[in-house]
Amino acid sequence: MNIKDKSIEELEALCADIREEILRVVSKNGGHLSSTLGATELIVAMHKVFDSQKDPFIFDVSHQSYAHKLITDRWKAFDTLRTFGGISGYTKPSESEHDYFVAGHSSTSISLGVGAAKAIALKGQQDERIPVVMIGDGSMTAGMVYEALNELGDRKYPMVIILNDNEMSIAKPIGALSRMLSSAMASPFYQRFKKHTENFVDNFGEGARYIAKRMEESLKLVTPGIMFEEMGIDYIGPVDGHNISQLIDIFETAKKMKKPVIIHAQTLKGKGYEIAEGHEEKWHGVGPFDIDSGSSAKKSSAKSATQIYTEALMALADKDEKVVGMTAAMPSGTGLTPLLEKYPERFWDVAIAEQHAVTSSAALAKEGFKPFCTIYSTFLQRAYDQVIHDTCLMDLPVVFTLDRAGIVGEDGETHQGVFDISYLRAIPNMTLFAPRDEKSFHQAIGFAHEYQHPCSIRYPRGAFFECEDMPESQPFELAKSQLLQASNEDILFIGYGNGVGRAVQTAKLLDKDVAILDLRFVKPLDEDMLKTLAQKHKKWFVFSDSAKAGGVGSALLEFLAKEFIDEIQLVSFEYEDKFITHGNTKLVEESLGLLPEQLAKKVQELL
């Protein structure tokens, strides 16, 4: 779509059409709503002023980039947003040349922009190209942003950073005077005047420079941009992020400055859809919903693993004042909102700062508290060094409760909870275990509460796989599994966590009985039980919603090698060594051959 020649009136009409299309498709498919509606004018203005085919357009997280997708020749394909085989809910270079980088985790954009700016400088293309970064105010809570800004302010690479402030989390402008000064600083006249003044005072020595500097600083003190200016980055704002005409003028000015510039734009989340307008977290990411009422189109009767966790942790917190917890900007998604509300002095949302969440949890454990650090599996990757260096090295009893372990569906490659077993199993002093259902989850939380070493509990998005007609869950004991079903056959199904239900359902589709083991602990393993079972069952099949490389099957093979048990034939039904696409979870699992009927067929063929 070419919007370069469109008038302001035509661009405003385009913004309305874009919002209508986003609302229509997201209400049908689910997705990120409030932030992407709020960013519409910013993105249209970006495309009016810059060129996404040559200027790197870098969207932080990129969940707000739907308008960008619609503008860049994906209007017809937009109906397939987040569906299996359709377009991604995030930027994806393999999908379009207009998408510069894969993004799904926060606070990477300015670092990417700095890297792109370095490459542009090395290629001598600074007169032709400029990185354009859009970052939300929530992403500004992560330390990586300031690492990038620190270098950018020193190196002065040309870059335009659009700070999409939809939560007023950066200092509020101080009345009419601030708005007047911000508009003035955004004008081409002010930027020309500033440049000429700098050249003028350079001819009159230190005294003139000092006076000019003090006058400029006194003006900036009434605006929220002083922090950026002190870092060596020019600041423009705050500006109205929904005024397309003003945005175009400001972007043109920033483009010509040939230096790093932050444009602070204030926007309204959910702009254009009254039900979602404002700051309600529930409209950040949504499932299908009815546009007229805003009510969810899907009602699940099964209790989710997250709900079970909330209930178990709340019961524990009610009994023990030493139980504390935190999450990193996902209080609702991780189920901690009720605990933050009931015990605000003991439970914290530390914002998008997983590293800080882990290290501060370690200090709490050192002081005798029992921290439950609740983070999505995919996001704990961001704090790997802190898990090793600040927690496990000190052998501190932090409980890592990892929500969204396994396939998460429509969010795709950047969010699949695939790697936590692989990356945590390698760490000394770390214990890994997983529940299979509601009762075992309560028991796992009880065990973690008493356990005096670092440990991790993983559980799925949504409900556990059904695990009917199995013995009742026994209390957790360190390195103890539970044999759910004995058999005289040669076959042993080993399930871990949500994989237990998958193993049980697969076993029911076979024409022979199989032994079924709930492994419970992947580190340390129940070696006595495994040695006993190895004497009777020579064909082992592993079920776990995790990466095959370094996963449960790897742990079992390492055990068999250590014990010189070489007669076992082990087959793992974990995920292969590739990133897993987005789409409806069942369709994704079907594409991977992981539905129970597919697994049963594979077992039959292998036998």
Order of alpha helices (4+ residues) and beta strands (2+ residues): alpha-beta-alpha-alpha-beta-alpha-alpha-beta-alpha-beta-alpha-alpha-alpha-alpha-beta-alpha-beta-beta-alpha-beta-alpha-beta-alpha-beta-alpha-beta-alpha-beta-alpha-beta-beta-beta-alpha-beta-beta-alpha-beta-alpha-beta-alpha-alpha
